[in-house]
Amino acid sequence: MPVIVTRAEMDDVPLVDVPATTRGTRTNVRNLIVVNIIVGVLTCSTKIYEPVVGQYVYHRVADDVFGNDSRIKNYSVLAPCFQNTSDPGYVLVQTLQERSSSVMWHFSLVGGLIASVVNIGVGSYSDVVGRKFIFITCMLGQLLRNAITSVIIGLHLSIDYFYIVSSVDGLFGGSWGLLLLAYAYIADNTPPLRIRSFGILLLECMNALAEAAASTAAGYFIVRSGFFYPSLLACCVTVFGIFLVAVCLTETVVNTNSNQSRCSYIFNVYYLFIKEGRRRQRLLLWVGLGAFFFSVISTSSEINVDLLFLMNQPFCWSPFQNGIYDTVSTVVRRTVGAGVVKGLQRCISDEVLGVLGSVFVILGDVVFSIATSGWMLYLAFPGIGLIGFLVTPIARGIMSKLVPPQRHGAVFASLAVVESLSSALGAVTFNNIYTASVAVWGGAVYAAMAASHFLALWFFLAFRLLNKDGVPFETT
């Protein structure tokens, strides 16, 4: 018979039957601690690599634009930053910004498109062969990416070789693949209750805190020693991460389904959204995916735009100043903000938290878009956008609670595919908006990002309405 489930019960009950298994039915604190440490280490590697590549490419493009101008040899500045619009150098800086933006989105597009295909298999097959094996495989790809980057920088090769770097990164799933495995691992070690959403939120916090530390270290390291040694450091950190996974990570997947061929597992993502479960469950998955897409499309591609925006006038920030801002903004949002979110979870649902987070990130983006001095940047983030970071972990959490444990890899694979596609599409969209508007209003791109979060807000509202009190669904 149909069973009427109240709203309070609905937050803590998956919409499909969950087989009797310890996986995904209770909290394993030890495993959660280990995976958070591993993600922290891998994030340090990635967030050392990203500013090194971004600023190295900017510096190389500056070499072409400014020729033998001695000012670009200063690693603290990277290229002249002219405040006076009548100075001939001002026009050259705008040219530098436009060319750098174009080069960076091309690199992002290549890696994102390849990863969007690969991650379907990464998530689906992790449900079969286990999280640990796929974890190590993806990390070996990250090590290869960092090693090739070191060779390019060390030998001063053409920046066109970064297309190889982006391709290698995409072929092993990129950072999106590693995170999808981490999220699936958290789902394996938590029950489908609000603790899972908070567990995913904590992982994002660990990810961001590691990012903050790495950003500051990378900025300081670049200023002191250039680009080569930070790229080597990224390699060493990745090797340490591989060691941690091999020694400390406990496998959570025990596949007992012998009726399904291994080749067919790649279709689990398709089945999840098209065939499996009840119609209501599939509709909620699609709505949740829409909320995730419009939340992540700007955040997954903003690093390149932020770098160009802050190095241009009126800010003219150095790598070290960029690192300090990233650190302060990230630490405040992920510590104070996480505490605020935990308190709010006691009285409002996850979907409403998604709406609230979208509102604050919209306001933060608007202030960021009109900023003319450093204090306005800090007012926007972490100030106004204090809890804006929660929108993507909340979307992940509400979607993972809709599926049974044997589909954790598939649902997080779908999110990783969307995130990698968003990174590619967002890089094309927002970098081109920045290129077109930088000479008139550099912050226009952040107004466009606010618009994407506005669309996400409506998807969270739709999820709330579709999952409202008293909605009946059948349990079998």
Salt bridges, closest charged atoms under 4 A:
ASP11 OD1 - ARG7 NH2 3.40
ASP11 OD2 - ARG194 NH2 2.52
GLU50 OE1 - LYS47 NZ 2.69
ASP63 OD1 - LYS73 NZ 3.50
ASP69 OD2 - ARG71 NH2 2.65
ASP127 OD1 - ARG23 NH2 3.53
ASP127 OD1 - ARG131 NH1 2.85
ASP169 OD1 - ARG145 NH1 3.45
ASP188 OD1 - ARG23 NE 3.11
ASP188 OD2 - ARG131 NE 2.78
ASP188 OD1 - HIS408 ND1 3.02
GLU204 OE2 - ARG396 NE 3.18
GLU276 OE2 - ARG407 NH2 2.82
ASP350 OD2 - LYS401 NZ 2.96
GLU351 OE2 - ARG7 NH2 2.33
GLU419 OE1 - ARG396 NH2 3.14
